[in-house]
Amino acid sequence: MLAFLAALSVVTWSGPAQARTPGGVIGAGYYEHIGPPKWVELACKYTAVYSPCHCPPPTVAPFDTAMGCSNVSQEWANRDALNSCTNLCSKAAKDSPGAGGGINGGVVGRPGGPQKGGVSIDGAGTVASLESEGFVGFVPFHREPLFGTQKEQLAEAVADATHVPWVFLDGMGESIQWEDPHGSAAFVQAYWSERGAPRPIGHCKHSLQVSCPLESVKLGDSLQVCSGESEDDAKAIAETSCAPLRYDALSRTWKAWGLFGIPDEGPYRVPTATVLAVGHHTFLGFMPSSLEALGPYEDWNKLAEELLERTQGTTVWLAGPAKYYSAKE
């Protein structure tokens, strides 16, 4: 499977480079009494503050204020202040233990019909079970969660809202009872091979198991794939699910605080990759489509631009201590 992913990365990224508008910091979250990183303020021609930026409970967020940054116009800075608050709150909601994120992180489902091309979970939402009865759904770019009594219907509503066919299923156990009215739902479950494969979710017609290096994120070392559609569908899912699951699980520990992006008048898109500071002027780049990190880089701006180019995205997360991003003395 690693060979397949490597080949896929070559096919995806070997196209001719296209001219792109240079990117820059477009948003940051911080505590108001501390203030934004000085280097961020200095890098912005126009700034706007969105305060208070309070994420709905039970989300635990390492900020109470969001700043928009633009070198284009004040209007864009104003827009990115609100977008940064909403975006960072969505990420914090997913990453907060007990808030629909970080409970197990190892199960994703496709509640609707078949989707060609395997697994892509960029911008996917989350459905979690509540301690009381019912379920809650978290949608990126929506600060208010969704609630429902039927997990299947809620999962479809989340998928419709995100325009991503996959959703994370948290806090429901390994083997989830799932009604599949379409007969084409699909699931991926991470597990430890030494404990044996879990019972497939729902009424699984086609299932298979594959190895996956998830030990570093404590999710297991294997994946079980279940498809109600076809054997070919199950194989396509298996070949594309390891990297995004590992990326998502790792990213929940990085505590993203900012966004880097390019000016874009289209819909505000979910960040497609992450720059992670691991030391002073030492940065690694992570993409949902790859098991390998880029770097280390000394110049995080170059790394962010590289990630945007490789993913053809408009935004990437900035994570790790903000002080590591400041210019060299």
C-alpha positions in Angstrom: 0.0 0.0 0.0 2.9 2.4 0.7 4.1 1.8 -2.9 0.6 2.7 -4.1 0.6 5.9 -2.1 4.0 6.8 -3.4 2.9 6.3 -7.0 -0.2 8.2 -6.3 1.8 11.2 -5.0 3.8 11.2 -8.2 0.8 11.2 -10.4 -0.9 13.9 -8.3 2.0 16.3 -8.1 3.9 15.9 -11.3 1.8 18.3 -13.4 3.2 21.6 -14.6 3.5 24.3 -12.0 1.0 27.2 -12.4 1.6 30.8 -11.5 0.1 31.5 -8.1 -0.4 34.6 -6.1 2.1 34.7 -3.2 0.6 33.6 0.1 0.8 35.1 3.6 -0.6 34.9 7.1 -4.4 35.5 6.8 -5.4 34.8 10.4 -4.3 34.0 14.0 -5.9 33.1 17.3 -4.6 34.4 20.6 -5.5 35.4 24.1 -6.4 39.1 24.2 -4.4 39.9 27.3 -1.3 38.5 25.6 -1.9 39.9 22.2 -1.0 38.5 18.8 2.6 37.5 17.9 4.5 40.7 17.2 5.9 39.3 14.0 2.4 38.7 12.7 1.4 42.3 13.2 4.5 43.4 11.5 3.8 41.2 8.5 0.3 42.6 8.0 -0.5 45.8 6.1 -4.1 45.6 7.1 -5.5 43.9 10.3 -8.9 43.4 11.9 -9.7 42.0 15.3 -12.7 39.7 16.0 -13.4 39.7 19.7 -14.6 37.9 21.6 -13.9 34.8 19.7 -15.6 32.3 22.0 -16.1 28.8 20.7 -19.4 27.2 21.8 -19.0 24.8 24.8 -17.8 22.1 25.4 -15.0 23.2 23.1 -11.7 24.0 24.8 -9.8 26.6 22.7 -6.3 28.2 23.4 -7.6 31.6 22.3 -10.3 34.2 22.9 -9.6 36.6 20.1 -9.0 36.2 16.3 -7.1 38.5 14.0 -7.5 38.8 10.3 -4.4 39.8 8.3 -4.2 41.0 4.7 -1.8 42.8 2.4 -4.6 43.4 -0.1 -7.2 45.5 1.6 -9.0 46.3 4.9 -12.1 44.5 3.6 -10.2 41.3 3.2 -8.7 41.6 6.7 -12.2 42.1 8.1 -13.4 39.0 6.3 -10.5 36.9 7.4 -10.9 37.9 11.1 -14.4 36.3 11.2 -13.3 33.4 9.0 -10.3 32.7 11.2 -12.5 32.7 14.3 -14.9 30.3 12.8 -12.2 28.1 11.3 -10.1 27.9 14.4 -13.2 27.1 16.5 -14.1 24.3 14.2 -10.6 22.8 14.6 -10.7 23.2 18.4 -14.1 21.6 18.6 -12.8 18.6 16.7 -9.6 18.4 18.8 -11.2 18.9 22.3 -11.6 15.7 24.3 -15.2 15.0 25.0 -16.4 17.5 22.4 -16.7 15.2 19.4 -12.9 15.0 18.8 -10.1 13.0 20.3 -12.3 10.3 21.6 -11.1 7.6 19.3 -10.4 9.3 15.9 -10.1 6.0 14.2 -13.5 5.5 12.5 -14.8 7.3 9.5 -17.9 6.5 7.6 -19.5 7.3 4.2 -23.2 7.5 5.0 -24.5 8.2 1.6 -24.0 6.7 -1.8 -20.8 5.6 -3.5 -18.0 8.1 -4.2 -15.4 7.3 -6.7 -11.8 8.2 -6.0 -11.4 6.6 -2.5 -11.2 8.5 0.8 -10.8 12.2 1.0 -11.5 13.7 4.4 -10.3 17.3 4.0 -13.0 19.4 5.5 -15.0 16.4 6.8 -17.3 16.8 9.7 -17.7 14.8 12.9 -20.6 12.9 14.5 -20.2 12.0 18.1 -22.5 10.3 20.7 -23.6 12.5 23.6 -23.2 11.3 27.3 -27.0 11.6 27.4 -29.2 10.3 24.6 -28.6 11.5 21.0 -25.8 12.7 18.9 -24.0 15.9 18.0 -22.4 16.9 14.6 -19.6 19.3 14.1 -19.3 21.1 10.7 -16.2 23.1 9.7 -16.9 26.8 9.3 -20.1 26.5 11.5 -19.6 27.5 15.1 -22.9 26.0 16.2 -23.1 22.2 16.3 -26.0 20.1 14.9 -28.0 17.7 17.1 -30.0 14.6 16.3 -31.5 11.4 17.7 -30.6 9.2 14.6 -26.8 9.0 13.9 -27.4 7.9 10.3 -29.6 10.9 9.5 -27.2 13.3 11.3 -24.2 11.9 9.5 -25.9 12.5 6.1 -26.8 16.0 7.2 -23.2 16.7 8.2 -21.9 15.3 4.8 -24.4 17.4 3.0 -23.3 20.5 4.9 -19.5 19.9 4.3 -19.9 18.6 0.7 -17.5 15.8 1.8 -18.9 12.3 1.6 -17.0 11.1 4.7 -17.6 11.9 8.4 -15.7 11.0 11.5 -17.6 8.8 14.0 -16.4 9.3 17.5 -17.4 7.9 20.9 -19.6 5.1 19.6 -17.3 2.1 20.2 -15.5 -0.1 17.7 -18.4 -1.8 16.0 -21.3 0.6 15.5 -24.8 -0.6 14.8 -25.7 1.3 11.6 -28.8 1.2 9.4 -27.9 1.6 5.7 -31.0 2.5 3.7 -29.0 3.1 0.5 -27.1 -0.2 0.7 -23.9 1.6 -0.2 -22.5 3.0 3.0 -18.8 2.4 3.7 -16.6 2.6 6.8 -12.9 2.5 7.9 -12.0 1.3 11.3 -8.5 1.5 12.8 -7.5 -1.4 15.2 -4.6 -3.3 16.8 -3.9 -6.5 14.9 -2.8 -8.3 18.0 -6.3 -7.9 19.4 -8.0 -9.1 16.2 -10.2 -7.3 13.8 -13.4 -5.7 15.2 -16.8 -6.7 13.9 -17.6 -4.7 10.8 -19.9 -1.7 11.2 -23.5 -2.3 10.0 -24.4 -5.0 7.5 -21.1 -5.2 5.7 -21.2 -7.0 2.3 -17.5 -6.4 1.4 -14.8 -6.1 4.0 -11.0 -6.5 4.0 -8.1 -5.7 6.3 -4.8 -3.8 5.5 -1.8 -2.8 7.5 -1.3 0.9 8.3 1.5 2.6 10.4 -0.8 4.3 12.9 1.2 3.3 16.0 2.7 6.7 16.4 -0.8 8.1 17.0 -1.9 5.3 19.2 -4.7 4.2 16.9 -3.5 0.8 16.0 -1.5 -0.8 13.2 -4.3 -1.9 10.8 -7.4 -0.8 9.1 -10.6 -2.6 8.4 -12.6 -1.4 5.4 -16.3 -2.2 4.9 -18.3 -1.3 1.8 -21.9 -2.0 1.0 -21.3 -1.1 -2.6 -18.7 -3.5 -4.1 -15.4 -5.3 -3.6 -13.7 -2.7 -5.9 -15.1 0.1 -3.8 -13.6 -1.5 -0.6 -10.2 -1.9 -2.3 -10.2 1.8 -3.5 -11.0 2.9 0.1 -8.3 0.7 1.6 -5.7 2.1 -0.8 -6.5 5.7 0.1 -7.5 5.8 3.8 -4.3 5.2 5.7 -2.6 8.6 5.0 -5.6 10.9 5.7 -6.5 9.0 8.9 -2.9 9.3 10.2 -2.7 13.0 9.3 -6.0 13.7 11.0 -5.0 11.9 14.2 -1.6 13.6 14.4 -3.1 17.0 13.7 -5.3 16.8 16.7 -2.3 17.2 19.0 -0.7 20.1 17.1 -3.0 22.9 18.4 -3.2 25.0 15.3 -3.2 28.7 16.1 -3.0 30.4 12.6 -3.7 30.2 8.9 -1.6 30.9 5.9 -3.2 31.4 2.5 -3.5 33.1 -0.8 -6.1 35.8 -1.7 -9.2 34.0 -3.0 -12.6 35.4 -3.7 -14.2 32.0 -4.0 -15.7 30.1 -1.1 -13.4 29.9 2.0 -11.9 26.5 1.8 -10.8 24.1 4.6 -7.0 24.1 5.1 -5.4 21.3 3.1 -2.1 20.8 5.0 -0.2 21.9 8.1 3.1 23.6 8.8 4.4 22.4 12.2 7.1 24.2 14.1 9.3 21.6 15.9 12.1 24.0 17.0 13.5 27.5 16.4 13.4 27.9 12.6 12.8 24.2 12.2 9.5 23.2 10.4 7.9 20.1 9.0 5.1 20.0 6.5 2.2 17.4 6.6 -0.4 16.6 3.9 -3.5 14.3 4.2 -2.4 12.5 1.1 1.1 11.4 2.2 2.6 9.3 5.0 5.9 11.3 4.8 6.5 14.7 6.1 8.2 17.5 4.1 11.4 19.0 5.6 12.8 20.0 7.8 12.7 23.6 6.4 14.3 26.7 8.0 12.0 29.1 6.1 8.4 28.3 7.0 7.0 30.6 4.3 8.7 28.5 1.6 7.3 25.3 3.2 3.8 26.8 3.3 4.0 27.8 -0.3 5.2 24.3 -1.2 2.3 22.7 0.6 -0.2 25.0 -1.2 1.4 24.1 -4.5 1.4 20.3 -3.8 -2.2 20.2 -2.6 -3.5 22.9 -5.0 -5.1 24.4 -1.9 -5.8 28.0 -0.8 -5.1 27.7 3.0 -2.8 25.7 5.3 -2.7 25.5 9.1 0.1 27.0 11.2 0.8 24.9 14.3 3.5 24.6 17.0 4.8 27.5 19.1 4.2 30.8 17.4 7.5 32.2 18.7 9.4 29.7 16.5 8.0 31.5 13.4 9.5 34.9 14.2 12.4 36.2 12.0 15.9 35.4 13.0 17.6 37.9 15.3 
